[in-house]
Amino acid sequence: MDSLSPKQKFVNVLLLSFSFMLVFTGFQTCGMVEETVLNSYTNQTSGDGSSAFKGDGYTSLAIIYMVFAFANWLAPSVVSIIGPKLSMVIGAAAYVLYLASFIKPLTGTLYAGSVLIGFGGAILWTGQGNFLTINSTKETMARNSGLFWAILQSSFLIGNLYVFFAWKGVETITDKQRIPLFIGLTAVSAIGIFCMLFLTNTPKTQTTGNDEDDKIIDATAQTENDDAALLDSHAPQSKAQEAYKALVESFQLFKTRDMALLSVTFFYTGLELTFFSGVYSTSVGATKQFGSDSDKLVGLVGIMIGIGEIVGGLIFGIFGKKTIKYGRDPIVLFGGFAHILVFFLIFLNLPADSPISRAGTMDTGYITPNSTLAIFCGFILGFCDACFNTQCFSIIGVTYPDQSAAAFALFKFVQCLAAAIGFFYSSYLTLPYQLLILVVFDFAGMITFVVVERGLQYRDRVANSYPDIPS
């Protein structure tokens, strides 16, 4: 039976990671500056008498994540038919088209692109989860998840470094700043698609065809075969049967106890994604107490978020074998409580109306806005996001090895649904109310993750103590 060697699988993981880093250099940077760019463009087209642009950055992002959420129900079927590699290539192409629409913003193309990238994102990320699991084992899943996350989040650095230097001293974003930025981001994302073409497909292997029997076999054989892949495929089926089975499997998996509990954690990751990737940077840029370089700070905050993500991903990747000994829950608990601390600091530092003030605000928070504190909070937001997401990737890959496409699609469904809701209310709620929502779901997400993780640890101990007794 043909299969990739551990070295080939690791090369696949690295190439996958760098491909995503390039693709998301465009989208991550766009998400950070989108509301700022479009607010400036709206004011520009309204003031010079040209046809006024009516698009809104928060609305665009809300459409993206709403379509993304519900498209995840179909994504496993698409991946089962065309495979994870082609799914990722097609999905990434939607991101390139969306970025290109910002070179000359039009209300229609902005929202049409938002719908397109929602569908593209669903198959891109479902394909990624499936491909990462195929190229991992139970022992390497934590390492691979951490490395993927660290390399992916390097995407925050490239575009935001450009924004930091190119927008220095700029108070209003004009064509001179916007056009070169988005031409560059579009080109970099296209290079990422080209890199995906060099990914090596993993040959399919066989299982017993019975889910329960396969779980027992995996539990008793894992010490004998450290390189056994987490993901195995069932007997060959027609493409229509595979697509239908993937859809049914998603619905069945969504109703299970563990997935229902994890969905609370997934929901929180969507809300905090909304906050750190769009709301926080917009709030910093709108706080004019930072001076004439408040828009430049948007880029610097984005850089620090990226550094926080990279540090978190590297720690959990390089030291994955050591941290996994103590379980995934301590990492999530640390990230959750650190999130609460940073939310409090942001509450003190930024004015209440900063997320919703299109023209900026001269108000202050409970302290005079401090740019150093704003930058530090960006780093902590990135690090805490890495705490949650790396452990979510890890727990999904280990818990659902034979249903990885469906499991990752459900993760993205819940996460993106929350992100869509978050971007919708971000246009209306002041900062304190947004932070309060985050704190409530942070607590809930920590509790449900711990319950699932402790349950998995108990079942593993039982399986190791009584390997001949079915769980």
FENDA-V752477 format. One line per field, one symbol per residue. ss: DSSP state (~ for helix, > for strand, _ for the rest). A space follows every 50 residues. Layout:
ss=???
This chain:
ss=_____~~~~~~~~~~~~~~~~~~~~~~~~~~~~~~~~~~~~~~~~~~___ ______~~~~~~~~~~~~~~~~~~~~~~~~~~_~~~~~~~~~~~~~~~~~ ______~~~~~~~~~~~~~~~~~~~~~~~~~~~~______~~~~~~~~~~ ~~__~~~~~~~~~~~~________~~~~~~~~~~~~~~~~~~~~~~____ __________~~~~~~~~~~~_________________~~~~~~~~~~~~ ~~~~__~~~~~~~~~~~~~~~~~~~~~~~~~~~~~~>~~~___~~~~~~~ ~~~~~~~~~~~~~~~~~~_~~~~~~~__~~~~~~~~~~~~~~~~~~~~~_ __________>_________~~~~~~~~~~~~~~~~~~~~~~~~~~~~~_ ~~~~~~~~~~~~~~~~~~~~~~~~~~____~~~~~~~~~~~~~~~~~~~~ ~~~~~~~~~~~~~~~______
